Each structure stands twice: as structure tokens, then as C-alpha cells.
Amino acid sequence: MIFLGSKLSPSTSIAIAMKTLAEFQSQPKNSRFKIISLSSLVLIVVVVLFAVNQSEQAQATIDAKNIYIGQVKYGELIRDVRAPGNLVPNEKQWLSARTNARVVKRILLPGAQVDPNNVILVLESPDLVQQHKRAQLDLKVARAQLHALVEQQKTALQEQKASVKLLEIEKKQAIQDLSAKQKLHAEKVIPDYQYEEAVLRREQLTRQLEIEQFRLQRLPALQESLLNVEEARIAQLELQVELLTDQVDSLQVKAGMGGILQSVSVEVGQQVTMGTQLAEVASQKNLKAELRIQEGQVKDIQIGQSVIIDTRRSKIQGSVSRIDPAVVNGTVTVDVILPAQLPTEARPDLRVEGRVEIERLENVLLVDKPANWRQSSNAFLFKLEDETVAVKTPVTFGASSVSSVQLLTGINAGEKVILSDLSQYESVDKLDIY
């Protein structure tokens, strides 16, 4: 008799089926035993096929050369976010045309190291040079006219003082003459009209002296006003000459700061207008890093977090200084402040990789990230029972870093697991390793 619960090998089941079939063929037709035997035969075939299929699904074999094995251990887990970026200058300036001109010479090319006085481009503007010369001549004439005015005013002041002094003498003589004629008139020696002329003369000189004294008193103020007008005109001309001088000097386009010549935007022979951008210079000493972090990862980034900037030759310690509020093409720009002393290869626009430290976990259970690892709390790993057998084991993942993942449950420290991609064995519970 056959039991459904019995554990029969496929070969044994097939043998029983063959024996039953022989018995079935030896029995008379339409006998009850033949019907029972036929039913038993069908049932045995079904059991055999199911057993074979289950055996194939529950267990598989794999070559030890095709798998990577990792050991679970306690250690430090650093959660971080990695992102590409560039070194960017904190200080840079665009050099623009100060006047309409034409480019006649290009001295330096992009990438050159420059000092503030290094000439990058040479421009020419004949009209500007002519205006500059004319303004210089006008200023020279105005200064000469001012000098002549000062001398004229000195002479006029001396003449006015002399006039007042002369009138004072004449008035004094008129008073003396009137005093003498007054006595003679009283003695009837001279007629009335001579006495009256003396009186009128004194009054006339007195009035004239008062006028000239008033003029003398007001003359310095008047002269000062005239000087102020001339000096203002000269100041205006000086400002015009200074402006034109700066514009003429700007025809020699200088770097203006030390650093790297980033770009030159014009060609020789090109006509430029005032305000046209000519070149860009960036400081090589004061640099920051701009990282482009995926929108989904930026939620963990905070100001002040530690950052390691990798230049491929050196690693630079920095910290997050700014998080751009805007999302551009699925990424957010994060600024990283860097120390003043940078490696020699550091320069503007250098491609770098940044690693932002989000969290540091001490003494946690770790394993290297499996090949097919995805961000999920629950999963399965194949744990090695010995060197030849691995059993599918449910595990719970915790925090993860770039290379490691935290294990919360399922596997203990010291145990080994298969880390290779075993997605083709999802339906398998056990692996035989050969």
C-alpha cells in the first residue's frame, strides 16, 4: 500500500507505478481491481512529478568561483551622500570694455596665471585718444586763465586800496581848506561862493571816500566768487581728463586681480562697445566646492556637516556652507567651504567628488553591500551553513553607507553570507556549493 505522506524517491515511485501497470494488464477486463490499480497509477505519477518539481525548486547548485562571500562583523558605519561637483572661485570678475574700441592684440590665453597688472588684451580708439588730448589742452588753458585772474585780482585790490588812500588825503586837505576859508569868510575876506565851494568839496570827497571804502570792503568777496567759478570749471575739466585718462588706460585690458584667466570672449579685429564683456579672471586661492546632489538625497543635508572633497590626487576637508533652494535638472547645488591652504592641483572648474557625512554609527553589525542590494528594510540573504551549503535567511537592514549596510536581525556576527547577485535563485531556499 502507498501513503501520500511517505517520502519516496522518484525512482521508487516509478518502479511501483510500473509494477502496478503490469498487474493492471494481467487482470481481466472490467474487474474492480483493474479500476483501483489504474487510479493508483495516476496518483503515483502525479506524486512523482510533484516531488521532482519541488526538489528542483527548493535546492540548486552553484560554483564557488562565481560567488563573493562576506563576513558579518561589528564596526563603524558612516552614512554619507556622494555627489560630483566642481571647484568654483569665491572671487571672480568680468573685465568689460570701458569705451567703444577695436581689439588689436590678444596677449594671454585662457588658463594663464595672471597678476593684477598683467595685460590681457590691447584695444584701440583714435577718437578717444583725440578727446583725451583736447581735454588736456582745455585744462591747461583754464589753469593759465585762473593764474591770470589771480594776478589781476591782486592788482585790482592794490589799486582800490591806493584809491581809498588818495581820497583820504584829499578829504583831509579839503577839511583843512574849509577850516581856513571859514575864518576868512567870517572876516569877510572871501566871498560866499568860495566858502560854499570849500564846503561842497569836503562833502563830495567824504561821499566818494565812503563809496570807495565800501568797494574795497566788498572786493575780496567778489574776487573769491570769481575764483570759485574758475576753479569749478577747472575741477570739471580735471574730472573729464581723469575719466578720459582712465578710458585710455583701459585700452590696455589688465587682469585687475591675481588668479587664473578663465576666458577671453573677443577676437582680434572685433569691434566692441562700452560694457561688452571681454574676459573673466578668477582667484585661484579662495575656492569653494559646488556639489550637485540628487533631489531625493538632499533632505539629509544640513549646514555645517563635514565633507570630504576628492580631487583624484588629494582629499580636502570642508563643511556645508549653503544649500540652494532651487532644483535644477533633478539636482540641488550645495556649497562647501574649503580651507585657505589648498593642494597645488586645485584650480577653478576642477572636477571633484564630494562625500557629505550624514551620520556616524558606532559598534553596529555590518556587512558589505550585496550586489543586488536595494533600499529596503526586509530582504533575504544566503547564509553559509558550512563551506558547501547556503540557506536563504530573512534579514532586516538598517542604515547604509556607500559600501556597507547595517544588519538589525537575521544574522549574527562572525557568520558568512553570499554577497553576489543571486536574483536568479529567488525561488530557491538552499544552495549547494561545489
Beta strands, then each sheet from edge to edge (+ up, - down):
strand 1: 59-62
strand 2: 69-71
strand 3: 73-89
strand 4: 92-96
strand 5: 101-106
strand 6: 113-114
strand 7: 119-124
strand 8: 252-254
strand 9: 259-264
strand 10: 271-272
strand 11: 277-282
strand 12: 287-294
strand 13: 306-310
strand 14: 315-323
strand 15: 331-337
strand 16: 351-368
strand 17: 378-384
strand 18: 389-400
strand 19: 404-409
strand 20: 416-418
strand 21: 430-433
sheet 1: 1+ 21+ 18- 17+
sheet 2: 1+ 21+ 18- 19+ 16- 3+ 12- 15+ 14- 13+
sheet 3: 2+ 20-
sheet 4: 4+ 11- 9+ 6-
sheet 5: 8+ 7- 5+ 10-
end
